[in-house]
Structures are given as structure tokens and as C-alpha cells.
Amino acid sequence: MKNKKMKIARIESDVSQEQLAEIIGVTRQTINLIESGNYNPSLKLCIDICKALNKTLNDLFWEE
């Protein structure tokens, strides 16, 4: 399942996939895979993404 919440939060923060990847220490491809739903990130990576985008785990990764 695509992670539209993460993509929207990234765009609202005016951060490119490459910039986010650099901030959290992964490749741009990793960010792309997470957003497209083709990679299940570790809890640590989820937390790092949340901190970088100033969001909570619930904001970005919780499914209703």
C-alpha cells in the first residue's frame, strides 16, 4: 500500500526525496520505495522520518 501520508507530509515540508534521504542517512531510492509501498521500513527508520518531517508515527504510518 502506498504511503500517501508520508509523501504529502514531505511535500508540505518542501523537502525532496533526495533531501529527506540525506537528512536521515538513506538513499533516495529507499524513500521512493517507502512512498510507493514497496518497502517496509524499520521502526527506527520510521521514527527518523517522523522527526525529519515533524510528524508522529500515527500521522505517517498508522492505518485506519
CHARMM internal coordinates of N, CA and C (Angstrom, degrees):
IC EDIT
DIST 1 N 1 CA 1.4513
DIST 1 CA 1 C 1.5246
ANGL 1 N 1 CA 1 C 109.35
DIST 1 C 2 N 1.3233
ANGL 1 CA 1 C 2 N 115.66
DIHE 1 N 1 CA 1 C 2 N 133.37
DIST 2 N 2 CA 1.4616
ANGL 1 C 2 N 2 CA 120.78
DIHE 1 CA 1 C 2 N 2 CA -179.32
DIST 2 CA 2 C 1.5234
ANGL 2 N 2 CA 2 C 110.51
DIHE 1 C 2 N 2 CA 2 C -65.11
DIST 2 C 3 N 1.3214
ANGL 2 CA 2 C 3 N 114.98
DIHE 2 N 2 CA 2 C 3 N 146.12
DIST 3 N 3 CA 1.4581
ANGL 2 C 3 N 3 CA 119.87
DIHE 2 CA 2 C 3 N 3 CA 177.00
DIST 3 CA 3 C 1.5248
ANGL 3 N 3 CA 3 C 109.02
DIHE 2 C 3 N 3 CA 3 C -99.26
DIST 3 C 4 N 1.3338
ANGL 3 CA 3 C 4 N 115.43
DIHE 3 N 3 CA 3 C 4 N 78.57
DIST 4 N 4 CA 1.4607
ANGL 3 C 4 N 4 CA 120.72
DIHE 3 CA 3 C 4 N 4 CA -179.29
DIST 4 CA 4 C 1.5191
ANGL 4 N 4 CA 4 C 111.72
DIHE 3 C 4 N 4 CA 4 C -67.88
DIST 4 C 5 N 1.3391
ANGL 4 CA 4 C 5 N 117.01
DIHE 4 N 4 CA 4 C 5 N -32.01
DIST 5 N 5 CA 1.4676
ANGL 4 C 5 N 5 CA 120.42
DIHE 4 CA 4 C 5 N 5 CA -179.74
DIST 5 CA 5 C 1.5244
ANGL 5 N 5 CA 5 C 110.85
DIHE 4 C 5 N 5 CA 5 C -61.36
DIST 5 C 6 N 1.3234
ANGL 5 CA 5 C 6 N 115.86
DIHE 5 N 5 CA 5 C 6 N -43.17
DIST 6 N 6 CA 1.4634
ANGL 5 C 6 N 6 CA 120.05
DIHE 5 CA 5 C 6 N 6 CA -179.24
DIST 6 CA 6 C 1.5299
ANGL 6 N 6 CA 6 C 110.01
DIHE 5 C 6 N 6 CA 6 C -66.98
DIST 6 C 7 N 1.3176
ANGL 6 CA 6 C 7 N 116.54
DIHE 6 N 6 CA 6 C 7 N -43.39
DIST 7 N 7 CA 1.4646
ANGL 6 C 7 N 7 CA 119.95
DIHE 6 CA 6 C 7 N 7 CA -179.60
DIST 7 CA 7 C 1.5227
ANGL 7 N 7 CA 7 C 110.66
DIHE 6 C 7 N 7 CA 7 C -62.67
DIST 7 C 8 N 1.3200
ANGL 7 CA 7 C 8 N 117.69
DIHE 7 N 7 CA 7 C 8 N -44.65
DIST 8 N 8 CA 1.4653
ANGL 7 C 8 N 8 CA 121.52
DIHE 7 CA 7 C 8 N 8 CA 179.20
DIST 8 CA 8 C 1.5293
ANGL 8 N 8 CA 8 C 110.74
DIHE 7 C 8 N 8 CA 8 C -62.08
DIST 8 C 9 N 1.3389
ANGL 8 CA 8 C 9 N 116.46
DIHE 8 N 8 CA 8 C 9 N -44.41
DIST 9 N 9 CA 1.4719
ANGL 8 C 9 N 9 CA 120.37
DIHE 8 CA 8 C 9 N 9 CA 179.60
DIST 9 CA 9 C 1.5257
ANGL 9 N 9 CA 9 C 110.84
DIHE 8 C 9 N 9 CA 9 C -62.66
DIST 9 C 10 N 1.3262
ANGL 9 CA 9 C 10 N 116.20
DIHE 9 N 9 CA 9 C 10 N -38.69
DIST 10 N 10 CA 1.4659
ANGL 9 C 10 N 10 CA 120.44
DIHE 9 CA 9 C 10 N 10 CA 178.97
DIST 10 CA 10 C 1.5226
ANGL 10 N 10 CA 10 C 110.59
DIHE 9 C 10 N 10 CA 10 C -65.26
DIST 10 C 11 N 1.3253
ANGL 10 CA 10 C 11 N 116.52
DIHE 10 N 10 CA 10 C 11 N -45.26
DIST 11 N 11 CA 1.4620
ANGL 10 C 11 N 11 CA 120.76
DIHE 10 CA 10 C 11 N 11 CA -179.76
DIST 11 CA 11 C 1.5300
ANGL 11 N 11 CA 11 C 110.66
DIHE 10 C 11 N 11 CA 11 C -65.94
DIST 11 C 12 N 1.3411
ANGL 11 CA 11 C 12 N 117.26
DIHE 11 N 11 CA 11 C 12 N -42.03
DIST 12 N 12 CA 1.4651
ANGL 11 C 12 N 12 CA 120.61
DIHE 11 CA 11 C 12 N 12 CA 177.83
DIST 12 CA 12 C 1.5255
ANGL 12 N 12 CA 12 C 111.77
DIHE 11 C 12 N 12 CA 12 C -62.18
DIST 12 C 13 N 1.3342
ANGL 12 CA 12 C 13 N 116.52
DIHE 12 N 12 CA 12 C 13 N -29.70
DIST 13 N 13 CA 1.4652
ANGL 12 C 13 N 13 CA 120.97
DIHE 12 CA 12 C 13 N 13 CA 177.94
DIST 13 CA 13 C 1.5245
ANGL 13 N 13 CA 13 C 111.75
DIHE 12 C 13 N 13 CA 13 C -83.32
DIST 13 C 14 N 1.3370
ANGL 13 CA 13 C 14 N 116.31
DIHE 13 N 13 CA 13 C 14 N 0.21
DIST 14 N 14 CA 1.4640
ANGL 13 C 14 N 14 CA 122.74
DIHE 13 CA 13 C 14 N 14 CA -179.06
DIST 14 CA 14 C 1.5274
ANGL 14 N 14 CA 14 C 111.49
DIHE 13 C 14 N 14 CA 14 C 56.21
DIST 14 C 15 N 1.3349
ANGL 14 CA 14 C 15 N 114.75
DIHE 14 N 14 CA 14 C 15 N 47.53
DIST 15 N 15 CA 1.4584
ANGL 14 C 15 N 15 CA 121.99
DIHE 14 CA 14 C 15 N 15 CA -179.28
DIST 15 CA 15 C 1.5324
ANGL 15 N 15 CA 15 C 107.91
DIHE 14 C 15 N 15 CA 15 C -123.40
DIST 15 C 16 N 1.3261
ANGL 15 CA 15 C 16 N 116.75
DIHE 15 N 15 CA 15 C 16 N 130.43
DIST 16 N 16 CA 1.4571
ANGL 15 C 16 N 16 CA 120.27
DIHE 15 CA 15 C 16 N 16 CA 177.35
DIST 16 CA 16 C 1.5322
ANGL 16 N 16 CA 16 C 109.63
DIHE 15 C 16 N 16 CA 16 C -79.18
DIST 16 C 17 N 1.3178
ANGL 16 CA 16 C 17 N 115.57
DIHE 16 N 16 CA 16 C 17 N 166.34
DIST 17 N 17 CA 1.4687
ANGL 16 C 17 N 17 CA 119.12
DIHE 16 CA 16 C 17 N 17 CA 175.88
DIST 17 CA 17 C 1.5170
ANGL 17 N 17 CA 17 C 109.94
DIHE 16 C 17 N 17 CA 17 C -58.87
DIST 17 C 18 N 1.3195
ANGL 17 CA 17 C 18 N 116.65
DIHE 17 N 17 CA 17 C 18 N -41.08
DIST 18 N 18 CA 1.4648
ANGL 17 C 18 N 18 CA 121.03
DIHE 17 CA 17 C 18 N 18 CA -179.29
DIST 18 CA 18 C 1.5280
ANGL 18 N 18 CA 18 C 111.40
DIHE 17 C 18 N 18 CA 18 C -64.63
DIST 18 C 19 N 1.3299
ANGL 18 CA 18 C 19 N 117.25
DIHE 18 N 18 CA 18 C 19 N -41.89
DIST 19 N 19 CA 1.4712
ANGL 18 C 19 N 19 CA 120.81
DIHE 18 CA 18 C 19 N 19 CA 179.19
DIST 19 CA 19 C 1.5251
ANGL 19 N 19 CA 19 C 110.89
DIHE 18 C 19 N 19 CA 19 C -65.12
DIST 19 C 20 N 1.3319
ANGL 19 CA 19 C 20 N 117.21
DIHE 19 N 19 CA 19 C 20 N -44.16
DIST 20 N 20 CA 1.4582
ANGL 19 C 20 N 20 CA 120.63
DIHE 19 CA 19 C 20 N 20 CA 179.03
DIST 20 CA 20 C 1.5224
ANGL 20 N 20 CA 20 C 110.20
DIHE 19 C 20 N 20 CA 20 C -62.36
DIST 20 C 21 N 1.3126
ANGL 20 CA 20 C 21 N 116.08
DIHE 20 N 20 CA 20 C 21 N -43.31
DIST 21 N 21 CA 1.4646
ANGL 20 C 21 N 21 CA 120.52
DIHE 20 CA 20 C 21 N 21 CA 179.07
DIST 21 CA 21 C 1.5240
ANGL 21 N 21 CA 21 C 111.01
DIHE 20 C 21 N 21 CA 21 C -58.88
DIST 21 C 22 N 1.3199
ANGL 21 CA 21 C 22 N 116.54
DIHE 21 N 21 CA 21 C 22 N -43.60
DIST 22 N 22 CA 1.4661
ANGL 21 C 22 N 22 CA 120.93
DIHE 21 CA 21 C 22 N 22 CA 179.98
DIST 22 CA 22 C 1.5290
ANGL 22 N 22 CA 22 C 111.00
DIHE 21 C 22 N 22 CA 22 C -64.07
DIST 22 C 23 N 1.3313
ANGL 22 CA 22 C 23 N 116.79
DIHE 22 N 22 CA 22 C 23 N -41.43
DIST 23 N 23 CA 1.4622
ANGL 22 C 23 N 23 CA 121.60
DIHE 22 CA 22 C 23 N 23 CA -179.19
DIST 23 CA 23 C 1.5277
ANGL 23 N 23 CA 23 C 111.15
DIHE 22 C 23 N 23 CA 23 C -60.15
DIST 23 C 24 N 1.3364
ANGL 23 CA 23 C 24 N 116.79
DIHE 23 N 23 CA 23 C 24 N -42.68
DIST 24 N 24 CA 1.4659
ANGL 23 C 24 N 24 CA 119.66
DIHE 23 CA 23 C 24 N 24 CA -173.98
DIST 24 CA 24 C 1.5322
ANGL 24 N 24 CA 24 C 113.67
DIHE 23 C 24 N 24 CA 24 C -99.39
DIST 24 C 25 N 1.3313
ANGL 24 CA 24 C 25 N 116.76
DIHE 24 N 24 CA 24 C 25 N -2.51
DIST 25 N 25 CA 1.4593
ANGL 24 C 25 N 25 CA 120.07
DIHE 24 CA 24 C 25 N 25 CA 173.12
DIST 25 CA 25 C 1.5201
ANGL 25 N 25 CA 25 C 115.58
DIHE 24 C 25 N 25 CA 25 C 81.55
DIST 25 C 26 N 1.3361
ANGL 25 CA 25 C 26 N 116.14
DIHE 25 N 25 CA 25 C 26 N 36.84
DIST 26 N 26 CA 1.4688
ANGL 25 C 26 N 26 CA 120.82
DIHE 25 CA 25 C 26 N 26 CA 174.31
DIST 26 CA 26 C 1.5243
ANGL 26 N 26 CA 26 C 107.87
DIHE 25 C 26 N 26 CA 26 C -128.93
DIST 26 C 27 N 1.3272
ANGL 26 CA 26 C 27 N 117.31
DIHE 26 N 26 CA 26 C 27 N -178.99
DIST 27 N 27 CA 1.4579
ANGL 26 C 27 N 27 CA 120.25
DIHE 26 CA 26 C 27 N 27 CA 177.91
DIST 27 CA 27 C 1.5264
ANGL 27 N 27 CA 27 C 110.40
DIHE 26 C 27 N 27 CA 27 C -88.65
DIST 27 C 28 N 1.3312
ANGL 27 CA 27 C 28 N 115.22
DIHE 27 N 27 CA 27 C 28 N 160.07
DIST 28 N 28 CA 1.4568
ANGL 27 C 28 N 28 CA 120.11
DIHE 27 CA 27 C 28 N 28 CA 176.16
DIST 28 CA 28 C 1.5254
ANGL 28 N 28 CA 28 C 110.02
DIHE 27 C 28 N 28 CA 28 C -60.75
DIST 28 C 29 N 1.3239
ANGL 28 CA 28 C 29 N 116.57
DIHE 28 N 28 CA 28 C 29 N -34.72
DIST 29 N 29 CA 1.4592
ANGL 28 C 29 N 29 CA 120.84
DIHE 28 CA 28 C 29 N 29 CA 179.29
DIST 29 CA 29 C 1.5233
ANGL 29 N 29 CA 29 C 111.49
DIHE 28 C 29 N 29 CA 29 C -61.24
DIST 29 C 30 N 1.3361
ANGL 29 CA 29 C 30 N 117.17
DIHE 29 N 29 CA 29 C 30 N -36.20
DIST 30 N 30 CA 1.4628
ANGL 29 C 30 N 30 CA 121.01
DIHE 29 CA 29 C 30 N 30 CA 177.82
DIST 30 CA 30 C 1.5235
ANGL 30 N 30 CA 30 C 110.12
DIHE 29 C 30 N 30 CA 30 C -62.83
DIST 30 C 31 N 1.3285
ANGL 30 CA 30 C 31 N 117.17
DIHE 30 N 30 CA 30 C 31 N -45.11
DIST 31 N 31 CA 1.4656
ANGL 30 C 31 N 31 CA 121.08
DIHE 30 CA 30 C 31 N 31 CA 178.48
DIST 31 CA 31 C 1.5266
ANGL 31 N 31 CA 31 C 109.43
DIHE 30 C 31 N 31 CA 31 C -61.63
DIST 31 C 32 N 1.3143
ANGL 31 CA 31 C 32 N 116.71
DIHE 31 N 31 CA 31 C 32 N -44.36
DIST 32 N 32 CA 1.4645
ANGL 31 C 32 N 32 CA 121.16
DIHE 31 CA 31 C 32 N 32 CA 178.90
DIST 32 CA 32 C 1.5247
ANGL 32 N 32 CA 32 C 110.97
DIHE 31 C 32 N 32 CA 32 C -60.42
DIST 32 C 33 N 1.3194
ANGL 32 CA 32 C 33 N 117.61
DIHE 32 N 32 CA 32 C 33 N -43.66
DIST 33 N 33 CA 1.4661
ANGL 32 C 33 N 33 CA 121.17
DIHE 32 CA 32 C 33 N 33 CA 179.92
DIST 33 CA 33 C 1.5243
ANGL 33 N 33 CA 33 C 111.87
DIHE 32 C 33 N 33 CA 33 C -64.38
DIST 33 C 34 N 1.3252
ANGL 33 CA 33 C 34 N 117.32
DIHE 33 N 33 CA 33 C 34 N -39.23
DIST 34 N 34 CA 1.4690
ANGL 33 C 34 N 34 CA 120.92
DIHE 33 CA 33 C 34 N 34 CA 178.05
DIST 34 CA 34 C 1.5292
ANGL 34 N 34 CA 34 C 109.69
DIHE 33 C 34 N 34 CA 34 C -64.48
DIST 34 C 35 N 1.3272
ANGL 34 CA 34 C 35 N 116.33
DIHE 34 N 34 CA 34 C 35 N -47.41
DIST 35 N 35 CA 1.4667
ANGL 34 C 35 N 35 CA 120.24
DIHE 34 CA 34 C 35 N 35 CA -178.61
DIST 35 CA 35 C 1.5233
ANGL 35 N 35 CA 35 C 112.16
DIHE 34 C 35 N 35 CA 35 C -64.88
DIST 35 C 36 N 1.3218
ANGL 35 CA 35 C 36 N 117.03
DIHE 35 N 35 CA 35 C 36 N -32.84
DIST 36 N 36 CA 1.4657
ANGL 35 C 36 N 36 CA 120.06
DIHE 35 CA 35 C 36 N 36 CA -179.10
DIST 36 CA 36 C 1.5285
ANGL 36 N 36 CA 36 C 112.33
DIHE 35 C 36 N 36 CA 36 C -85.39
DIST 36 C 37 N 1.3304
ANGL 36 CA 36 C 37 N 116.84
DIHE 36 N 36 CA 36 C 37 N -5.08
DIST 37 N 37 CA 1.4541
ANGL 36 C 37 N 37 CA 120.45
DIHE 36 CA 36 C 37 N 37 CA 177.35
DIST 37 CA 37 C 1.5164
ANGL 37 N 37 CA 37 C 114.39
DIHE 36 C 37 N 37 CA 37 C 83.37
DIST 37 C 38 N 1.3203
ANGL 37 CA 37 C 38 N 117.03
DIHE 37 N 37 CA 37 C 38 N 16.06
DIST 38 N 38 CA 1.4584
ANGL 37 C 38 N 38 CA 121.07
DIHE 37 CA 37 C 38 N 38 CA -178.22
DIST 38 CA 38 C 1.5274
ANGL 38 N 38 CA 38 C 113.75
DIHE 37 C 38 N 38 CA 38 C -102.42
DIST 38 C 39 N 1.3204
ANGL 38 CA 38 C 39 N 116.60
DIHE 38 N 38 CA 38 C 39 N 8.88
DIST 39 N 39 CA 1.4599
ANGL 38 C 39 N 39 CA 120.71
DIHE 38 CA 38 C 39 N 39 CA 179.44
DIST 39 CA 39 C 1.5202
ANGL 39 N 39 CA 39 C 108.17
DIHE 38 C 39 N 39 CA 39 C -148.73
DIST 39 C 40 N 1.3078
ANGL 39 CA 39 C 40 N 116.19
DIHE 39 N 39 CA 39 C 40 N 131.81
DIST 40 N 40 CA 1.4557
ANGL 39 C 40 N 40 CA 121.89
DIHE 39 CA 39 C 40 N 40 CA 179.32
DIST 40 CA 40 C 1.5325
ANGL 40 N 40 CA 40 C 107.96
DIHE 39 C 40 N 40 CA 40 C -100.93
DIST 40 C 41 N 1.3359
ANGL 40 CA 40 C 41 N 117.74
DIHE 40 N 40 CA 40 C 41 N 103.63
DIST 41 N 41 CA 1.4668
ANGL 40 C 41 N 41 CA 120.02
DIHE 40 CA 40 C 41 N 41 CA -174.48
DIST 41 CA 41 C 1.5333
ANGL 41 N 41 CA 41 C 112.50
DIHE 40 C 41 N 41 CA 41 C -71.46
DIST 41 C 42 N 1.3123
ANGL 41 CA 41 C 42 N 114.54
DIHE 41 N 41 CA 41 C 42 N 154.48
DIST 42 N 42 CA 1.4625
ANGL 41 C 42 N 42 CA 120.63
DIHE 41 CA 41 C 42 N 42 CA 175.55
DIST 42 CA 42 C 1.5304
ANGL 42 N 42 CA 42 C 109.15
DIHE 41 C 42 N 42 CA 42 C -68.64
DIST 42 C 43 N 1.3182
ANGL 42 CA 42 C 43 N 116.27
DIHE 42 N 42 CA 42 C 43 N 163.23
DIST 43 N 43 CA 1.4598
ANGL 42 C 43 N 43 CA 120.91
DIHE 42 CA 42 C 43 N 43 CA 178.06
DIST 43 CA 43 C 1.5286
ANGL 43 N 43 CA 43 C 110.39
DIHE 42 C 43 N 43 CA 43 C -59.83
DIST 43 C 44 N 1.3233
ANGL 43 CA 43 C 44 N 117.26
DIHE 43 N 43 CA 43 C 44 N -40.98
DIST 44 N 44 CA 1.4685
ANGL 43 C 44 N 44 CA 120.91
DIHE 43 CA 43 C 44 N 44 CA 179.49
DIST 44 CA 44 C 1.5251
ANGL 44 N 44 CA 44 C 110.36
DIHE 43 C 44 N 44 CA 44 C -60.90
DIST 44 C 45 N 1.3177
ANGL 44 CA 44 C 45 N 117.13
DIHE 44 N 44 CA 44 C 45 N -43.59
DIST 45 N 45 CA 1.4622
ANGL 44 C 45 N 45 CA 120.42
DIHE 44 CA 44 C 45 N 45 CA 179.28
DIST 45 CA 45 C 1.5214
ANGL 45 N 45 CA 45 C 110.82
DIHE 44 C 45 N 45 CA 45 C -65.85
DIST 45 C 46 N 1.3217
ANGL 45 CA 45 C 46 N 117.37
DIHE 45 N 45 CA 45 C 46 N -39.76
DIST 46 N 46 CA 1.4742
ANGL 45 C 46 N 46 CA 120.98
DIHE 45 CA 45 C 46 N 46 CA 176.44
DIST 46 CA 46 C 1.5224
ANGL 46 N 46 CA 46 C 110.57
DIHE 45 C 46 N 46 CA 46 C -59.65
DIST 46 C 47 N 1.3202
ANGL 46 CA 46 C 47 N 116.68
DIHE 46 N 46 CA 46 C 47 N -44.62
DIST 47 N 47 CA 1.4728
ANGL 46 C 47 N 47 CA 121.35
DIHE 46 CA 46 C 47 N 47 CA 179.85
DIST 47 CA 47 C 1.5259
ANGL 47 N 47 CA 47 C 110.22
DIHE 46 C 47 N 47 CA 47 C -63.84
DIST 47 C 48 N 1.3324
ANGL 47 CA 47 C 48 N 117.32
DIHE 47 N 47 CA 47 C 48 N -42.80
DIST 48 N 48 CA 1.4675
ANGL 47 C 48 N 48 CA 120.89
DIHE 47 CA 47 C 48 N 48 CA 178.71
DIST 48 CA 48 C 1.5310
ANGL 48 N 48 CA 48 C 111.17
DIHE 47 C 48 N 48 CA 48 C -61.44
DIST 48 C 49 N 1.3362
ANGL 48 CA 48 C 49 N 116.72
DIHE 48 N 48 CA 48 C 49 N -41.44
DIST 49 N 49 CA 1.4617
ANGL 48 C 49 N 49 CA 121.12
DIHE 48 CA 48 C 49 N 49 CA 177.93
DIST 49 CA 49 C 1.5241
ANGL 49 N 49 CA 49 C 110.01
DIHE 48 C 49 N 49 CA 49 C -63.22
DIST 49 C 50 N 1.3236
ANGL 49 CA 49 C 50 N 116.62
DIHE 49 N 49 CA 49 C 50 N -44.85
DIST 50 N 50 CA 1.4647
ANGL 49 C 50 N 50 CA 121.01
DIHE 49 CA 49 C 50 N 50 CA 179.39
DIST 50 CA 50 C 1.5202
ANGL 50 N 50 CA 50 C 111.60
DIHE 49 C 50 N 50 CA 50 C -60.08
DIST 50 C 51 N 1.3163
ANGL 50 CA 50 C 51 N 116.92
DIHE 50 N 50 CA 50 C 51 N -44.95
DIST 51 N 51 CA 1.4660
ANGL 50 C 51 N 51 CA 120.40
DIHE 50 CA 50 C 51 N 51 CA 179.05
DIST 51 CA 51 C 1.5262
ANGL 51 N 51 CA 51 C 110.91
DIHE 50 C 51 N 51 CA 51 C -61.96
DIST 51 C 52 N 1.3365
ANGL 51 CA 51 C 52 N 116.52
DIHE 51 N 51 CA 51 C 52 N -42.61
DIST 52 N 52 CA 1.4636
ANGL 51 C 52 N 52 CA 120.87
DIHE 51 CA 51 C 52 N 52 CA -178.14
DIST 52 CA 52 C 1.5243
ANGL 52 N 52 CA 52 C 111.34
DIHE 51 C 52 N 52 CA 52 C -65.81
DIST 52 C 53 N 1.3359
ANGL 52 CA 52 C 53 N 117.70
DIHE 52 N 52 CA 52 C 53 N -33.22
DIST 53 N 53 CA 1.4628
ANGL 52 C 53 N 53 CA 121.52
DIHE 52 CA 52 C 53 N 53 CA -178.17
DIST 53 CA 53 C 1.5272
ANGL 53 N 53 CA 53 C 112.71
DIHE 52 C 53 N 53 CA 53 C -99.48
DIST 53 C 54 N 1.3389
ANGL 53 CA 53 C 54 N 116.37
DIHE 53 N 53 CA 53 C 54 N 2.86
DIST 54 N 54 CA 1.4662
ANGL 53 C 54 N 54 CA 121.97
DIHE 53 CA 53 C 54 N 54 CA 179.83
DIST 54 CA 54 C 1.5345
ANGL 54 N 54 CA 54 C 111.76
DIHE 53 C 54 N 54 CA 54 C 57.03
DIST 54 C 55 N 1.3307
ANGL 54 CA 54 C 55 N 115.18
DIHE 54 N 54 CA 54 C 55 N 46.75
DIST 55 N 55 CA 1.4627
ANGL 54 C 55 N 55 CA 122.82
DIHE 54 CA 54 C 55 N 55 CA 179.16
DIST 55 CA 55 C 1.5194
ANGL 55 N 55 CA 55 C 109.13
DIHE 54 C 55 N 55 CA 55 C -129.19
DIST 55 C 56 N 1.3365
ANGL 55 CA 55 C 56 N 116.26
DIHE 55 N 55 CA 55 C 56 N 167.24
DIST 56 N 56 CA 1.4653
ANGL 55 C 56 N 56 CA 120.52
DIHE 55 CA 55 C 56 N 56 CA 176.27
DIST 56 CA 56 C 1.5230
ANGL 56 N 56 CA 56 C 109.58
DIHE 55 C 56 N 56 CA 56 C -96.45
DIST 56 C 57 N 1.3264
ANGL 56 CA 56 C 57 N 115.46
DIHE 56 N 56 CA 56 C 57 N 166.34
DIST 57 N 57 CA 1.4626
ANGL 56 C 57 N 57 CA 120.03
DIHE 56 CA 56 C 57 N 57 CA 174.95
DIST 57 CA 57 C 1.5213
ANGL 57 N 57 CA 57 C 110.35
DIHE 56 C 57 N 57 CA 57 C -58.06
DIST 57 C 58 N 1.3264
ANGL 57 CA 57 C 58 N 116.68
DIHE 57 N 57 CA 57 C 58 N -40.92
DIST 58 N 58 CA 1.4675
ANGL 57 C 58 N 58 CA 120.22
DIHE 57 CA 57 C 58 N 58 CA 178.31
DIST 58 CA 58 C 1.5239
ANGL 58 N 58 CA 58 C 111.42
DIHE 57 C 58 N 58 CA 58 C -61.65
DIST 58 C 59 N 1.3171
ANGL 58 CA 58 C 59 N 116.53
DIHE 58 N 58 CA 58 C 59 N -40.60
DIST 59 N 59 CA 1.4749
ANGL 58 C 59 N 59 CA 120.36
DIHE 58 CA 58 C 59 N 59 CA -179.79
DIST 59 CA 59 C 1.5213
ANGL 59 N 59 CA 59 C 111.98
DIHE 58 C 59 N 59 CA 59 C -58.29
DIST 59 C 60 N 1.3172
ANGL 59 CA 59 C 60 N 116.72
DIHE 59 N 59 CA 59 C 60 N -41.72
DIST 60 N 60 CA 1.4616
ANGL 59 C 60 N 60 CA 120.41
DIHE 59 CA 59 C 60 N 60 CA -170.78
DIST 60 CA 60 C 1.5202
ANGL 60 N 60 CA 60 C 115.51
DIHE 59 C 60 N 60 CA 60 C -103.19
DIST 60 C 61 N 1.3242
ANGL 60 CA 60 C 61 N 117.67
DIHE 60 N 60 CA 60 C 61 N -28.96
DIST 61 N 61 CA 1.4708
ANGL 60 C 61 N 61 CA 117.85
DIHE 60 CA 60 C 61 N 61 CA -169.39
DIST 61 CA 61 C 1.5197
ANGL 61 N 61 CA 61 C 115.45
DIHE 60 C 61 N 61 CA 61 C -124.01
DIST 61 C 62 N 1.3268
ANGL 61 CA 61 C 62 N 119.10
DIHE 61 N 61 CA 61 C 62 N -5.77
DIST 62 N 62 CA 1.4697
ANGL 61 C 62 N 62 CA 119.72
DIHE 61 CA 61 C 62 N 62 CA -177.97
DIST 62 CA 62 C 1.5188
ANGL 62 N 62 CA 62 C 110.27
DIHE 61 C 62 N 62 CA 62 C -84.20
DIST 62 C 63 N 1.3158
ANGL 62 CA 62 C 63 N 116.01
DIHE 62 N 62 CA 62 C 63 N 129.71
DIST 63 N 63 CA 1.4625
ANGL 62 C 63 N 63 CA 122.00
DIHE 62 CA 62 C 63 N 63 CA 177.53
DIST 63 CA 63 C 1.5034
ANGL 63 N 63 CA 63 C 109.46
DIHE 62 C 63 N 63 CA 63 C -94.26
DIST 63 C 64 N 1.3030
ANGL 63 CA 63 C 64 N 117.89
DIHE 63 N 63 CA 63 C 64 N 134.78
DIST 64 N 64 CA 1.4763
ANGL 63 C 64 N 64 CA 121.99
DIHE 63 CA 63 C 64 N 64 CA 177.25
DIST 64 CA 64 C 1.5131
ANGL 64 N 64 CA 64 C 110.32
DIHE 63 C 64 N 64 CA 64 C -75.69
END
COOR INIT
IC SEED 1 N 1 CA 1 C
IC BUILD
